[in-house]
């Protein structure tokens, strides 16, 4: 089954921060898992370059805007691989393929009679790249960026969003899982039911952007340009192929600050252009730092690349998934990252592997073979974990899924403590029982390795290799009793060596 998932495309007015890493890691976890289950997957991420704030940063740095975005885009391109994430395509809105498709898409809306010329007069927040009404402001300032919006009056082209109010309500009423979590669905539907206003899809007098095909004196409004990337990428990501028939409609993952654009504007634009709406949209909360939204404009960002230099990519991925219930706002701290690194990755998982392989080496000369009989209790625990991971990830609950995996990790640790193999090793009459316990531990770790591979893609193969197992991550392997006999198993080195807690890592 095709599975197409996107992150939002990120503004290039600064460097990546931990909030961008959060969304990218979550998306990669979901895509990797679906690939393990045999789906044909396509994972898209990239950067949004045609924003007013991007143009202004280039001006401040004294660079031609194209030169600026060419430089900074490479910094963003390295974010995913540094996080052990593997997008299939990295889109830039300055790509010729994207610009060509945007013009075609907007022309379709125009030809269908859903665009008209008018004058916009109102407030514009450059930080949000969004027009604001007075009642959205707090003390006259944007509630997200704390800045006073600029007053703009200019001739624009408008999209007839109001004409799609009834069709959007029908869509929401027919598909209760169109937007997740449920409270975000309710938020979007309430906004639609409250009445939709037409919105500007162009900007006048701005030199940076994609010229409208019917009036090249104006450029596409940044959101009218950016949202279309989810379709445009499929037309040129693989030269000579059009991936739309296979992968569209897709699924979108983003933070709550861009809910309105994705859950209301984007479906309406797709309907106007004659395309299917997305399959699903999942809206997650903010990643908070000291209870404030992580944001370049607020100056409280944490550089994910610096964190990777300290802990490695897999621990940062794990922390992103585990730190807070995915979908809700959550507070981030360096101390929390270090604690989970030591207590959960180092002790729960790393020590379990070290103890198991050391006992196999010491008590069975590094050999492991199928046990006599079956541990029905452990087999049931594996089945329960497998079902929990599938159910949770199918509803984008990456936190619930890793919780299910870690329940099995802790159960295996209790199994070691309860059965005390080191005691059985002293009694030859208990040899068969010792064999069974060592098999169960090795097989349980094999299952954990496959189940956790979407979260820890670098660590999972190391687990399998330490146990002498094939590097096969197919989801069918998450089942009890499939350990392959192995020899020359030695005590595994620490998966997550101890490190000193770093000072707070912050970058403006």
C-alpha positions as CSV (number, residue, x, y, z in Angstrom):
1,X,0.0,0.0,0.0
2,X,1.4,3.5,-0.9
3,X,2.2,5.6,2.1
4,X,3.2,9.3,1.4
5,X,4.1,11.5,4.4
6,X,5.3,15.1,4.5
7,X,6.8,17.5,7.0
8,X,6.0,21.1,6.5
9,X,8.7,22.9,4.5
10,X,10.7,25.0,6.8
11,X,11.5,28.7,6.4
12,X,15.2,29.4,5.7
13,X,15.4,32.7,7.6
14,X,17.7,31.0,10.1
15,X,19.2,27.7,11.0
16,X,17.3,24.6,12.2
17,X,16.3,24.2,15.8
18,X,15.1,21.4,18.0
19,X,11.5,22.0,17.0
20,X,12.3,21.3,13.3
21,X,14.2,18.2,14.4
22,X,11.1,17.1,16.4
23,X,8.8,17.1,13.4
24,X,11.4,15.5,11.1
25,X,12.2,12.7,13.5
26,X,8.5,11.9,14.0
27,X,7.9,11.8,10.3
28,X,10.9,9.5,9.7
29,X,9.7,7.1,12.5
30,X,6.3,6.8,10.9
31,X,7.6,6.2,7.4
32,X,10.3,3.7,8.5
33,X,7.7,1.7,10.3
34,X,5.3,1.6,7.3
35,X,8.2,0.5,5.2
36,X,8.9,-2.3,7.7
37,X,5.3,-3.4,7.2
38,X,5.8,-3.7,3.5
39,X,4.3,-0.4,2.3
40,X,5.7,1.6,-0.7
41,X,6.7,4.8,1.1
42,X,7.6,8.3,0.0
43,X,8.8,10.8,2.6
44,X,9.1,14.5,1.7
45,X,10.7,17.4,3.5
46,X,12.3,20.6,2.4
47,X,12.5,24.4,2.7
48,X,10.2,27.3,2.0
49,X,12.2,30.1,0.4
50,X,9.7,32.6,-0.9
51,X,8.8,34.4,2.3
52,X,9.1,38.1,3.2
53,X,11.2,37.3,6.2
54,X,13.6,35.3,4.1
55,X,14.0,38.2,1.7
56,X,14.6,40.6,4.6
57,X,17.3,38.4,6.2
58,X,19.1,38.3,2.8
59,X,18.9,42.1,2.6
60,X,20.3,42.4,6.2
61,X,23.2,40.2,5.3
62,X,23.8,42.2,2.1
63,X,23.4,39.2,-0.2
64,X,21.3,38.7,-3.3
65,X,18.4,36.6,-2.1
66,X,19.0,33.7,-4.3
67,X,22.6,33.5,-3.2
68,X,21.4,33.6,0.5
69,X,18.9,30.8,0.1
70,X,21.4,28.7,-1.9
71,X,23.8,28.9,1.1
72,X,21.3,28.4,3.9
73,X,19.4,25.6,2.1
74,X,22.4,23.4,2.4
75,X,22.4,23.8,6.2
76,X,18.8,22.6,6.2
77,X,19.5,19.8,3.8
78,X,21.9,18.2,6.3
79,X,19.3,18.3,9.1
80,X,17.6,15.0,8.1
81,X,20.7,12.9,7.5
82,X,22.3,14.1,10.8
83,X,19.1,12.9,12.5
84,X,19.4,9.5,10.8
85,X,16.3,10.5,8.8
86,X,15.9,9.4,5.2
87,X,13.6,11.6,3.2
88,X,13.0,10.5,-0.4
89,X,13.2,14.1,-1.7
90,X,14.2,17.5,-0.3
91,X,12.2,20.2,-2.0
92,X,13.1,23.8,-2.4
93,X,10.5,26.2,-3.5
94,X,13.0,27.9,-5.8
95,X,13.2,24.6,-7.8
96,X,12.2,25.1,-11.4
97,X,10.0,22.1,-11.2
98,X,8.1,23.5,-8.2
99,X,7.8,27.0,-9.7
100,X,6.4,25.5,-13.0
101,X,3.8,23.4,-11.1
102,X,2.7,26.3,-8.9
103,X,1.9,28.4,-11.9
104,X,-0.1,25.6,-13.5
105,X,-2.0,24.9,-10.2
106,X,-2.9,28.6,-9.7
107,X,-3.9,28.9,-13.3
108,X,-6.4,26.1,-12.8
109,X,-8.0,27.9,-9.9
110,X,-8.1,31.1,-11.9
111,X,-9.6,29.4,-14.9
112,X,-12.3,27.8,-12.7
113,X,-13.4,31.3,-11.6
114,X,-12.2,31.1,-8.0
115,X,-9.8,34.0,-8.2
116,X,-10.8,37.7,-8.3
117,X,-9.0,41.0,-8.0
118,X,-9.4,43.2,-5.0
119,X,-7.7,45.5,-2.5
120,X,-6.4,44.2,0.8
121,X,-6.1,46.5,3.7
122,X,-5.1,45.1,7.1
123,X,-2.4,43.7,9.3
124,X,0.4,41.4,8.3
125,X,2.7,39.4,10.7
126,X,5.9,38.8,8.9
127,X,6.9,36.2,11.5
128,X,3.8,34.1,10.7
129,X,3.7,35.2,7.1
130,X,0.0,35.6,7.8
131,X,-2.6,38.3,7.7
132,X,-4.1,39.0,11.1
133,X,-7.5,40.3,12.3
134,X,-7.6,42.7,15.3
135,X,-9.2,40.1,17.6
136,X,-6.3,37.7,17.0
137,X,-3.8,40.1,18.5
138,X,-3.0,40.4,22.2
139,X,-2.3,44.0,23.2
140,X,-1.9,44.8,19.5
141,X,0.8,42.1,19.0
142,X,1.0,38.7,17.4
143,X,0.5,36.2,20.2
144,X,3.1,33.8,18.7
145,X,5.9,36.3,17.9
146,X,5.2,39.2,20.3
147,X,5.6,41.7,17.4
148,X,3.3,44.4,16.1
149,X,2.0,43.4,12.7
150,X,2.6,45.7,9.7
151,X,-0.3,47.5,8.2
152,X,-0.6,46.8,4.5
153,X,-2.8,48.1,1.7
154,X,-2.3,46.8,-1.8
155,X,-4.1,45.4,-4.8
156,X,-4.2,41.6,-4.6
157,X,-5.8,38.6,-6.1
158,X,-8.1,36.7,-3.8
159,X,-9.1,33.1,-3.6
160,X,-12.8,32.5,-3.0
161,X,-12.4,30.5,0.2
162,X,-15.9,31.4,1.3
163,X,-17.3,29.5,-1.7
164,X,-15.9,26.3,-0.2
165,X,-17.3,26.5,3.3
166,X,-20.1,24.0,2.7
167,X,-17.9,21.5,0.9
168,X,-15.3,21.7,3.7
169,X,-18.0,21.1,6.3
170,X,-19.3,18.1,4.3
171,X,-15.7,16.8,4.1
172,X,-15.2,17.1,7.9
173,X,-18.6,15.5,8.6
174,X,-17.9,12.6,6.3
175,X,-14.4,11.9,7.6
176,X,-14.1,12.1,11.4
177,X,-10.4,11.2,11.2
178,X,-9.5,13.7,8.5
179,X,-7.6,15.8,11.1
180,X,-6.0,14.3,14.2
181,X,-5.9,14.5,17.2
182,X,-9.7,14.9,17.6
183,X,-9.4,18.2,19.4
184,X,-7.6,19.7,16.5
185,X,-10.3,18.3,14.2
186,X,-12.9,20.2,16.3
187,X,-10.8,23.3,16.2
188,X,-10.5,23.3,12.4
189,X,-14.2,22.5,11.9
190,X,-15.3,25.2,14.3
191,X,-13.3,27.7,12.4
192,X,-15.0,26.7,9.2
193,X,-18.4,26.7,10.7
194,X,-17.7,30.2,12.0
195,X,-17.6,31.6,8.5
196,X,-14.7,31.7,6.0
197,X,-13.3,34.9,4.5
198,X,-11.6,35.0,1.1
199,X,-7.8,35.3,1.4
200,X,-5.2,37.0,-0.7
201,X,-3.1,34.6,-2.9
202,X,-0.7,37.3,-4.2
203,X,1.6,40.1,-3.1
204,X,2.2,43.3,-5.1
205,X,5.5,45.1,-5.3
206,X,7.5,42.2,-3.9
207,X,10.4,41.1,-6.1
208,X,10.9,37.7,-4.4
209,X,8.4,34.9,-5.3
210,X,6.8,33.1,-8.2
211,X,5.1,35.4,-10.6
212,X,1.4,34.8,-11.2
213,X,0.8,33.3,-14.7
214,X,-2.0,35.7,-15.5
215,X,-0.3,38.8,-14.0
216,X,3.4,38.7,-13.6
217,X,3.5,42.0,-11.8
218,X,2.5,40.1,-8.7
219,X,3.9,37.0,-7.0
220,X,2.2,34.2,-5.3
221,X,1.6,34.7,-1.6
222,X,4.0,32.5,0.3
223,X,1.4,30.1,1.6
224,X,-0.3,29.8,-1.8
225,X,3.2,28.8,-3.1
226,X,4.3,26.7,-0.2
227,X,1.3,24.4,0.3
228,X,1.4,23.3,-3.3
229,X,4.9,21.7,-2.7
230,X,3.2,18.5,-1.4
231,X,1.9,17.9,-4.9
232,X,4.6,19.6,-7.0
233,X,7.3,17.4,-5.6
234,X,5.6,14.3,-6.9
235,X,5.9,15.6,-10.4
236,X,9.7,16.0,-10.5
237,X,11.3,14.2,-7.5
238,X,12.2,11.3,-9.8
239,X,13.2,12.6,-13.3
240,X,10.8,11.4,-16.0
241,X,8.2,10.1,-13.5
242,X,4.9,11.5,-12.2
243,X,4.4,10.0,-8.8
244,X,0.9,11.6,-8.2
245,X,-1.1,8.5,-9.4
246,X,0.8,6.3,-6.9
247,X,1.2,8.5,-3.9
248,X,-1.5,11.2,-3.9
249,X,-3.4,11.8,-1.8
250,X,-0.8,11.8,1.0
251,X,-0.6,12.6,4.7
252,X,0.7,15.7,6.3
253,X,2.5,16.2,9.7
254,X,3.0,19.7,11.2
255,X,2.8,21.8,14.3
256,X,-0.3,23.5,15.4
257,X,0.7,27.0,14.4
258,X,0.0,26.2,10.8
259,X,-3.2,24.3,11.3
260,X,-5.5,26.8,9.5
261,X,-3.4,26.8,6.4
262,X,-3.2,23.0,6.1
263,X,-6.7,22.0,7.4
264,X,-8.7,24.7,5.7
265,X,-6.9,26.7,3.0
266,X,-5.1,23.7,1.5
267,X,-8.2,21.4,1.1
268,X,-10.1,24.2,-0.4
269,X,-7.4,25.0,-2.9
270,X,-7.2,21.4,-3.9
271,X,-10.9,21.2,-4.4
272,X,-10.8,24.3,-6.6
273,X,-8.0,22.9,-8.7
274,X,-9.7,19.5,-9.1
275,X,-7.5,17.4,-6.9
276,X,-8.4,15.0,-4.1
277,X,-7.8,16.4,-0.6
278,X,-5.2,14.8,1.7
279,X,-5.8,11.4,3.3
280,X,-5.0,12.8,6.7
281,X,-3.5,15.7,8.6
282,X,-1.9,15.2,12.0
283,X,-1.2,18.3,14.0
284,X,1.2,18.1,16.9
285,X,1.9,20.5,19.7
286,X,4.7,22.8,20.3
287,X,8.0,21.7,21.7
288,X,8.5,24.0,24.7
289,X,11.8,25.1,26.3
290,X,11.2,26.3,29.8
291,X,7.5,26.4,29.0
292,X,8.0,28.7,26.0
293,X,7.6,27.8,22.4
294,X,10.9,27.0,20.7
295,X,11.3,29.7,18.1
296,X,14.0,31.5,16.2
297,X,12.1,34.8,16.7
298,X,12.0,34.3,20.4
299,X,15.7,33.5,20.6
300,X,15.3,30.4,22.7
301,X,16.3,27.7,20.2
302,X,18.4,24.7,20.9
303,X,20.6,23.6,18.0
304,X,19.8,19.9,17.2
305,X,23.1,19.4,15.5
306,X,25.0,20.4,18.7
307,X,22.9,17.9,20.6
308,X,23.7,15.2,18.1
309,X,27.4,15.9,18.5
310,X,27.1,15.2,22.2
311,X,24.6,12.2,22.3
312,X,24.4,10.9,18.8
313,X,21.3,11.0,16.5
314,X,19.5,7.9,17.8
315,X,19.2,9.2,21.4
316,X,17.9,12.6,20.1
317,X,15.3,10.7,18.1
318,X,14.4,8.6,21.1
319,X,14.0,11.7,23.3
320,X,11.9,13.4,20.7
321,X,9.5,10.5,20.7
322,X,9.5,9.8,24.5
323,X,9.7,13.2,26.1
324,X,6.1,14.2,25.8
325,X,2.9,12.6,24.5
326,X,3.0,13.3,20.7
327,X,0.3,15.7,19.7
328,X,0.4,17.7,23.0
329,X,2.6,20.6,24.0
330,X,5.7,19.4,25.9
331,X,8.6,21.0,27.8
332,X,12.1,20.3,26.7
333,X,15.3,20.3,28.8
334,X,18.9,19.2,28.3
335,X,18.6,17.5,31.7
336,X,15.7,15.4,30.4
337,X,17.7,14.3,27.3
338,X,20.7,13.2,29.5
339,X,18.4,11.4,32.0
340,X,16.7,9.4,29.3
341,X,20.1,8.6,27.6
342,X,21.5,7.2,30.8
343,X,18.5,5.6,32.5
344,X,16.5,4.2,29.6
345,X,18.9,3.8,26.7
346,X,22.0,3.0,28.7
347,X,20.6,1.1,31.6
348,X,17.3,-0.5,30.3
349,X,18.4,-1.4,26.8
350,X,22.2,-1.2,26.7
351,X,22.8,-3.1,30.0
352,X,20.2,-5.8,29.0
353,X,22.2,-6.5,25.8
354,X,25.5,-6.4,27.7
355,X,24.3,-8.8,30.4
356,X,22.6,-11.2,27.9
357,X,25.6,-11.5,25.6
358,X,28.1,-11.8,28.4
359,X,26.1,-14.7,29.9
360,X,25.8,-16.4,26.6
361,X,29.6,-16.1,26.1
362,X,30.4,-17.2,29.7
363,X,27.9,-20.0,30.2
364,X,27.5,-21.3,26.6
365,X,30.8,-20.5,24.9
366,X,29.0,-17.9,22.8
367,X,26.5,-20.3,21.3
368,X,22.7,-19.9,21.3
369,X,20.2,-22.4,19.9
370,X,16.4,-23.0,19.9
371,X,15.0,-23.8,23.3
372,X,12.9,-26.8,24.2
373,X,9.3,-25.8,24.6
374,X,7.8,-22.3,24.5
375,X,7.5,-19.5,27.0
376,X,3.8,-18.7,26.5
377,X,3.9,-15.7,28.8
378,X,6.8,-14.0,26.9
379,X,5.2,-14.9,23.6
380,X,2.0,-13.2,24.7
381,X,4.0,-10.1,25.8
382,X,5.6,-9.9,22.3
383,X,2.2,-10.2,20.6
384,X,0.8,-7.5,22.9
385,X,3.8,-5.2,22.2
386,X,3.5,-5.7,18.4
387,X,-0.2,-4.9,18.4
388,X,0.4,-1.8,20.6
389,X,3.0,-0.5,18.3
390,X,0.9,-1.0,15.2
391,X,-2.2,0.6,16.7
392,X,-0.4,3.6,18.1
393,X,1.7,4.4,15.0
394,X,-1.4,4.0,12.8
395,X,-2.8,6.9,14.7
396,X,0.5,8.8,14.8
397,X,1.1,8.2,18.5
398,X,4.8,7.7,18.4
399,X,5.0,8.1,22.1
400,X,2.4,5.4,22.8
401,X,4.3,3.0,20.5
402,X,7.7,3.5,22.1
403,X,6.0,3.1,25.5
404,X,4.8,-0.3,24.3
405,X,8.3,-1.3,23.2
406,X,9.8,-0.2,26.4
407,X,7.3,-2.2,28.4
408,X,8.8,-5.3,26.8
409,X,12.3,-4.0,27.4
410,X,11.5,-3.7,31.1
411,X,9.8,-7.1,31.2
412,X,12.9,-8.7,29.9
413,X,15.0,-6.9,32.6
414,X,12.6,-8.3,35.2
415,X,12.9,-11.7,33.6
416,X,16.7,-11.6,34.2
417,X,16.3,-10.6,37.8
418,X,13.5,-13.1,38.6
419,X,15.2,-16.1,36.9
420,X,18.8,-15.3,38.0
421,X,20.6,-17.2,35.3
422,X,23.9,-16.8,37.2
423,X,22.5,-19.0,40.0
424,X,21.2,-21.7,37.6
425,X,24.7,-21.7,35.9
426,X,26.1,-23.2,39.1
427,X,23.9,-26.3,38.9
428,X,24.3,-28.7,36.0
429,X,20.9,-30.1,36.6
430,X,19.5,-26.7,35.6
431,X,21.2,-26.6,32.2
432,X,18.1,-26.9,30.1
433,X,16.4,-24.2,32.2
434,X,19.4,-21.9,31.7
435,X,19.4,-22.6,27.9
436,X,15.7,-21.6,27.8
437,X,16.3,-18.4,29.7
438,X,19.2,-17.3,27.6
439,X,17.3,-18.1,24.4
440,X,14.3,-16.1,25.6
441,X,16.5,-13.1,26.5
442,X,18.3,-13.2,23.1
443,X,15.0,-13.7,21.2
444,X,13.3,-10.9,23.2
445,X,16.2,-8.5,22.3
446,X,15.9,-9.6,18.7
447,X,12.2,-8.6,18.7
448,X,13.0,-5.3,20.4
449,X,15.6,-4.5,17.8
450,X,13.2,-4.9,15.0
451,X,10.4,-3.1,16.8
452,X,12.6,-0.2,17.7
453,X,14.3,0.1,14.4
454,X,12.2,3.0,13.2
455,X,13.1,5.0,16.3
456,X,16.8,3.9,16.5
457,X,17.9,3.0,13.0
458,X,21.6,3.1,13.8
459,X,21.2,1.1,17.0
460,X,18.9,-1.7,15.8
461,X,21.4,-3.3,13.5
462,X,24.0,-3.2,16.2
463,X,21.6,-5.1,18.5
464,X,21.0,-7.8,15.8
465,X,24.7,-8.0,15.0
466,X,25.6,-8.5,18.7
467,X,23.2,-11.4,18.8
468,X,24.5,-13.0,15.6
469,X,21.2,-12.4,13.8
470,X,20.5,-11.5,10.2
471,X,20.1,-7.7,9.6
472,X,16.4,-8.3,8.6
473,X,14.1,-5.6,9.9
474,X,10.9,-6.8,8.2
475,X,7.9,-6.4,10.6
476,X,7.0,-10.1,10.4
477,X,10.1,-10.7,12.6
478,X,8.3,-9.2,15.6
479,X,7.2,-12.6,16.8
480,X,8.3,-15.0,19.5
481,X,10.7,-17.8,18.8
482,X,12.3,-16.8,15.5
483,X,15.9,-16.5,16.8
484,X,18.4,-18.0,14.4
485,X,21.0,-20.3,16.0
486,X,24.3,-18.4,16.4
487,X,27.9,-18.9,17.5
488,X,30.8,-16.7,18.6
489,X,28.5,-14.3,20.5
490,X,30.7,-12.2,22.7
491,X,30.0,-9.7,25.4
492,X,28.7,-6.6,23.6
493,X,30.4,-3.3,24.2
494,X,28.1,-0.6,25.7
495,X,25.4,0.5,23.2
496,X,25.3,3.9,24.9
497,X,28.6,4.7,26.7
498,X,28.4,7.0,29.7
499,X,29.0,10.7,28.9
500,X,29.3,13.7,31.1
501,X,26.3,16.0,31.2
502,X,26.9,18.9,28.8
503,X,26.3,22.5,29.6
504,X,23.0,24.0,28.3
505,X,23.2,24.1,24.5
506,X,21.5,27.2,23.1
507,X,21.8,29.2,19.9
508,X,20.0,32.3,18.8
